[in-house]
């Protein structure tokens, strides 16, 4: 069975009632200069979890497509 893709990120927007925008930060190494490069990506996430605010860190997982842009669901809040 295939593993679900799980990511951690920070809530940057409470777009609508059941949708939040989560920013996931990743790092990669430049192939020639070996410098760490930071890249960010925003995901539209389906959320049934109450008590989520902007700035909270959350865990998200891949789910079936719920709309044109929502392919992730909220797993829960992460303490930092």
Residue frames as a rotation matrix with the C-alpha (Angstrom) as fourth column:
UNK 1
0.578 0.816 0.000 0.00
0.816 -0.578 0.000 0.00
0.000 0.000 -1.000 0.00
UNK 2
-0.090 -0.616 0.783 1.27
0.595 -0.663 -0.454 3.47
0.799 0.425 0.426 -0.90
UNK 3
-0.393 -0.136 -0.910 2.26
0.880 -0.344 -0.328 5.86
-0.268 -0.929 0.255 1.90
UNK 4
0.741 0.626 0.243 0.40
0.659 -0.748 -0.081 9.17
0.131 0.220 -0.967 2.16
UNK 5
-0.255 -0.818 0.516 2.55
0.610 -0.550 -0.571 12.23
0.751 0.169 0.639 1.64
UNK 6
0.673 0.430 -0.602 2.79
0.739 -0.363 0.567 14.17
0.025 -0.827 -0.562 4.91
UNK 7
-0.225 -0.697 0.681 4.20
0.525 -0.676 -0.518 17.68
0.821 0.241 0.517 5.32
UNK 8
0.141 0.232 -0.963 4.53
0.936 -0.349 0.053 20.24
-0.324 -0.908 -0.266 8.09
UNK 9
-0.470 -0.277 0.838 4.01
0.624 -0.776 0.094 23.94
0.624 0.567 0.537 7.63
UNK 10
-0.812 0.128 -0.570 2.74
0.368 -0.645 -0.669 27.24
-0.454 -0.753 0.477 9.02
UNK 11
0.158 0.938 0.308 -0.78
0.972 -0.093 -0.216 28.58
-0.174 0.334 -0.926 8.54
UNK 12
-0.859 -0.501 -0.107 -0.60
0.465 -0.850 0.245 31.90
-0.214 0.161 0.964 6.69
UNK 13
-0.755 0.654 -0.046 -4.25
-0.617 -0.684 0.390 32.47
0.224 0.323 0.920 5.80
UNK 14
-0.624 0.705 0.337 -7.71
0.287 0.608 -0.740 31.37
-0.727 -0.365 -0.582 6.86
UNK 15
-0.997 0.078 0.002 -9.18
-0.026 -0.355 0.934 31.69
0.073 0.931 0.356 3.37
UNK 16
-0.192 0.981 -0.023 -12.69
-0.561 -0.090 0.823 30.36
0.805 0.171 0.568 3.90
UNK 17
0.486 0.503 0.715 -14.63
-0.868 0.178 0.464 28.35
0.107 -0.846 0.523 6.46
UNK 18
0.874 -0.102 0.474 -13.07
-0.047 0.955 0.292 24.95
-0.483 -0.278 0.830 5.64
UNK 19
0.660 -0.681 0.318 -9.91
0.594 0.213 -0.776 26.01
0.460 0.700 0.545 3.80
UNK 20
0.751 -0.552 -0.363 -6.60
-0.063 -0.607 0.792 27.23
-0.657 -0.572 -0.491 5.20
UNK 21
0.792 -0.603 -0.099 -3.45
-0.165 -0.055 -0.985 28.18
0.588 0.796 -0.143 3.29
UNK 22
0.826 -0.558 0.085 -0.31
0.130 0.334 0.934 26.49
-0.549 -0.760 0.348 4.64
UNK 23
0.646 -0.711 -0.278 3.24
-0.692 -0.391 -0.607 27.52
0.323 0.584 -0.744 3.76
UNK 24
0.896 -0.410 0.169 5.74
0.306 0.847 0.434 24.63
-0.321 -0.337 0.885 3.65
UNK 25
0.575 -0.784 -0.234 9.45
-0.805 -0.593 0.010 25.51
-0.147 0.182 -0.972 3.73
UNK 26
0.909 -0.342 0.239 12.03
0.365 0.929 -0.058 23.24
-0.202 0.140 0.969 2.14
UNK 27
0.402 -0.857 -0.322 15.79
-0.659 -0.516 0.547 23.36
-0.635 -0.007 -0.773 1.69
UNK 28
0.920 -0.242 0.309 17.95
0.380 0.751 -0.541 21.99
-0.101 0.615 0.782 -1.09
UNK 29
0.189 -0.942 -0.278 21.67
0.187 -0.243 0.952 22.16
-0.964 -0.232 0.130 -1.79
UNK 30
0.677 -0.046 -0.734 22.99
-0.661 -0.477 -0.579 23.93
-0.324 0.878 -0.354 -4.88
UNK 31
0.956 -0.229 0.182 24.73
0.270 0.931 -0.248 21.31
-0.113 0.286 0.951 -7.04
UNK 32
0.381 -0.863 0.331 27.82
0.464 -0.131 -0.876 23.39
0.799 0.488 0.351 -7.80
UNK 33
-0.172 -0.472 0.865 28.19
-0.358 -0.788 -0.501 25.91
0.918 -0.396 -0.033 -4.95
UNK 34
-0.444 0.012 -0.896 26.83
0.580 0.766 -0.277 23.66
0.682 -0.643 -0.347 -2.17
UNK 35
-0.934 0.191 0.303 24.90
-0.336 -0.760 -0.556 26.55
0.124 -0.621 0.774 -0.63
UNK 36
-0.627 0.778 -0.032 21.58
0.696 0.542 -0.471 25.72
-0.349 -0.317 -0.882 1.04
UNK 37
-0.894 0.411 0.180 18.68
-0.191 -0.712 0.676 27.25
0.406 0.569 0.715 -0.88
UNK 38
-0.704 0.710 0.006 15.35
0.145 0.151 -0.978 27.88
-0.696 -0.687 -0.209 0.85
UNK 39
-0.847 0.530 -0.036 12.16
-0.167 -0.201 0.965 27.38
0.505 0.824 0.259 -1.17
UNK 40
-0.714 0.678 0.174 8.56
-0.229 0.008 -0.973 27.77
-0.662 -0.735 0.150 -0.05
UNK 41
-0.832 0.549 -0.080 5.30
0.090 0.275 0.957 26.42
0.548 0.789 -0.278 -1.39
UNK 42
-0.639 0.700 0.319 1.72
-0.714 -0.387 -0.583 27.25
-0.285 -0.601 0.747 -0.48
UNK 43
-0.888 0.408 -0.213 -0.94
0.293 0.858 0.421 24.55
0.355 0.311 -0.881 -0.20
UNK 44
-0.255 0.900 0.353 -4.71
-0.856 -0.380 0.352 24.95
0.451 -0.212 0.867 0.04
UNK 45
-0.937 -0.178 -0.301 -5.72
-0.001 0.862 -0.507 22.55
0.350 -0.475 -0.807 2.81
UNK 46
0.095 0.993 -0.071 -9.14
-0.117 0.082 0.990 21.23
0.989 -0.086 0.124 3.83
UNK 47
-0.890 -0.450 0.075 -9.62
-0.077 -0.014 -0.997 21.80
0.449 -0.893 -0.022 7.55
UNK 48
0.263 0.941 -0.212 -12.29
0.183 0.167 0.969 20.47
0.947 -0.294 -0.128 9.92
UNK 49
-0.227 -0.466 -0.855 -10.07
0.920 0.186 -0.346 21.15
0.320 -0.865 0.386 12.96
UNK 50
0.793 0.536 0.289 -11.30
0.371 -0.802 0.468 23.92
0.483 -0.264 -0.835 15.27
UNK 51
0.858 -0.394 -0.331 -9.02
0.157 -0.411 0.898 26.44
-0.489 -0.822 -0.291 16.96
UNK 52
0.043 -0.851 0.523 -6.53
0.986 0.120 0.114 26.94
-0.160 0.510 0.845 14.12
UNK 53
0.789 0.137 -0.599 -5.10
0.146 -0.989 -0.034 30.46
-0.597 -0.061 -0.800 13.89
UNK 54
0.830 -0.544 0.121 -2.66
-0.038 -0.271 -0.962 32.24
0.556 0.794 -0.246 11.60
UNK 55
0.116 -0.896 0.429 0.90
-0.893 -0.283 -0.349 31.37
0.434 -0.343 -0.833 12.65
UNK 56
0.477 0.108 0.872 0.12
-0.620 0.745 0.247 27.89
-0.623 -0.658 0.422 13.97
UNK 57
-0.589 -0.668 -0.455 2.24
-0.808 0.478 0.344 24.97
-0.012 0.571 -0.821 12.79
UNK 58
0.417 0.831 0.369 0.22
-0.717 0.550 -0.428 22.07
-0.558 -0.086 0.825 11.40
UNK 59
-0.735 -0.524 0.430 0.71
-0.163 0.752 0.638 18.65
-0.658 0.399 -0.639 9.82
UNK 60
0.233 0.792 -0.564 -1.02
-0.847 -0.120 -0.519 18.01
-0.478 0.598 0.643 6.48
UNK 61
-0.520 -0.333 0.787 -1.46
0.020 0.916 0.401 14.84
-0.854 0.224 -0.469 4.44
UNK 62
-0.861 0.170 -0.480 -2.42
-0.502 -0.124 0.856 14.08
0.086 0.978 0.192 0.84
UNK 63
-0.340 0.829 0.443 -6.07
0.014 0.476 -0.879 13.17
-0.940 -0.293 -0.174 0.30
UNK 64
-0.193 0.362 0.912 -8.36
0.957 0.273 0.095 12.70
-0.215 0.891 -0.400 -2.68
UNK 65
-0.914 -0.155 0.376 -8.92
0.278 -0.913 0.298 15.94
0.297 0.377 0.878 -4.63
UNK 66
-0.320 0.815 -0.484 -11.66
0.752 -0.092 -0.653 18.01
-0.576 -0.573 -0.583 -2.98
UNK 67
0.763 0.489 -0.423 -11.57
0.105 -0.740 -0.664 20.87
-0.638 0.462 -0.616 -5.50
UNK 68
0.896 -0.423 0.137 -9.36
0.087 -0.134 -0.987 22.32
0.436 0.896 -0.083 -8.21
UNK 69
0.137 -0.906 0.400 -6.64
-0.498 -0.413 -0.763 23.32
0.856 -0.094 -0.508 -5.73
UNK 70
0.160 -0.038 0.986 -7.35
-0.981 0.108 0.163 21.34
-0.113 -0.993 -0.020 -2.52
UNK 71
0.411 -0.109 -0.905 -5.49
-0.310 0.917 -0.251 18.00
0.857 0.384 0.344 -2.45
UNK 72
-0.687 -0.657 -0.310 -4.36
0.146 0.293 -0.945 18.05
0.712 -0.695 -0.105 1.19
UNK 73
0.539 0.842 -0.027 -6.20
0.136 -0.055 0.989 17.63
0.831 -0.537 -0.144 4.47
UNK 74
-0.008 -0.503 0.864 -5.30
-0.814 -0.499 -0.297 18.76
0.580 -0.706 -0.406 7.96
UNK 75
-0.092 -0.117 -0.989 -4.01
0.332 0.933 -0.141 16.00
0.939 -0.342 -0.047 10.26
UNK 76
0.677 0.335 -0.656 -3.56
0.722 -0.126 0.681 18.18
0.146 -0.934 -0.327 13.35
UNK 77
0.861 -0.353 0.367 -1.68
-0.391 -0.920 0.033 20.89
0.325 -0.172 -0.930 15.15
UNK 78
0.326 -0.841 -0.433 2.06
0.661 0.530 -0.531 20.52
0.676 -0.113 0.728 15.84
UNK 79
0.955 -0.038 -0.295 3.53
0.219 -0.583 0.782 21.96
-0.202 -0.812 -0.548 19.05
UNK 80
0.304 -0.882 0.359 6.68
0.590 -0.121 -0.798 24.01
0.748 0.455 0.484 18.60
